[in-house]
Amino acid sequence: MTSIPSASRFDRQERLSIWNQNIIEGSCVLIIGIGGTGGEVAKNLALLGIGKLILVDMDSIEYSNLNRQLLFSHKDIGKNKAKTAMNVIKKRYNSSIEIEAFSEPIQLLPFRIFEEADIIAGCVDNFLARQFINENAIELSLPFIDSATDGFFGQVQSIDSNSNACLACDSPPPPEETRLPTAPCTLVGTPRMREHCAWKALYEFHTLNNREPDENSSEDALTLTHLANKIARKYQFPLFENKEVIQIVSYHVPSLITVNAVTSGIQSQEIIKTLFLKKIKLFGKKEVKRFKSLIQTHRFNIPDLTIYSALTGNISSYDLLRDPECSVCGSSSIYRKALHTVNVNPKSKCKIIFTVLKRKYKKDFVGFKGNSLIQNDALVEDILEDGDRITVSSLNDDEERRIRIKYKTKRG
Ligand SMILES: [Zn+2]
């Protein structure tokens, strides 16, 4: 016989002095990357009773994922990670939460999911994806909690676009021994380690070719080496041998479930605390006063950067200062400027968007959605959704702008 629960499912967490289950239940978290860390974060938030999860991962489940990715089993090999995670979480952990799953590359996601989210959890192992999430978070002033793991080390960085460093900021680095070579904090600033030159070369490769390099192509390896050595020479790092760069950027880092579990635990906790801080204003004055006094008593704090070493057992936190000149979060960044809106009929060709801009600014433009070039002759409705934001670059000078697409007529 099934016994009837006598208390709320969330009774034990609601006993905490700093807790507000209504905030958790009224929140939407966008989790990008549903692997070792992202799967754990999704499970944690589902068990905590989050209102909505948006799960994004374009990858399929592989046999080598099964040592640490708790949502997947042998029968799931070959299936999409985000969609499988959605079904497993609903069935196994919490059937009452709302979940949406996307298997597209993040650069092609509808922009509305970033607007719907209260916070972004970045759990990707990909340099370009990390950069793309960072830019969207800054543009929407959305809190962004990023994590990375590498063997025995894990790190969590909390980004508040108005107060601390973003992933592209050239802020003073944490101590050398705690830095992860595969999770560079600096994406577009000065490379602090030789490996960062390889990641920057990958970014340039992507911009030039609009695709990922093929790890089996000697031509791609040569191009990447050439790009990386240009950067290495500039910043006085030892030059790369042929194929070394492609080995760095296509290298699968060693991963441990124990490190994923600790890192995702820290990341989930920072997400909850950030949601409390962000949403507490929605509640009555009395509740806000009580919360503020508890924050002071308990020295409630969201560290900019937390690093966990499974070798020493240490968990350390660091401050990361914002760089006012940062190309992503700095005051002159395109992500900080007011958006220009272009009204288009979805049945038109993309050429019309660039013609409108040319008329307004007297310049020729090309457009990008994420890192994908928007072809002039493509139909708007084939590649853009109502409300999408794209970046346009002038062909005459270095000027870039962000524009928002508004459909004149809704698709039937
Ligand atoms: Zn920045």
Residues whose N, C-alpha, C, O or C-beta is under 5 A from the ligand:
A	BS01	ZN	A165 C166 A168 C169 D323 C326 V328 C329 G330
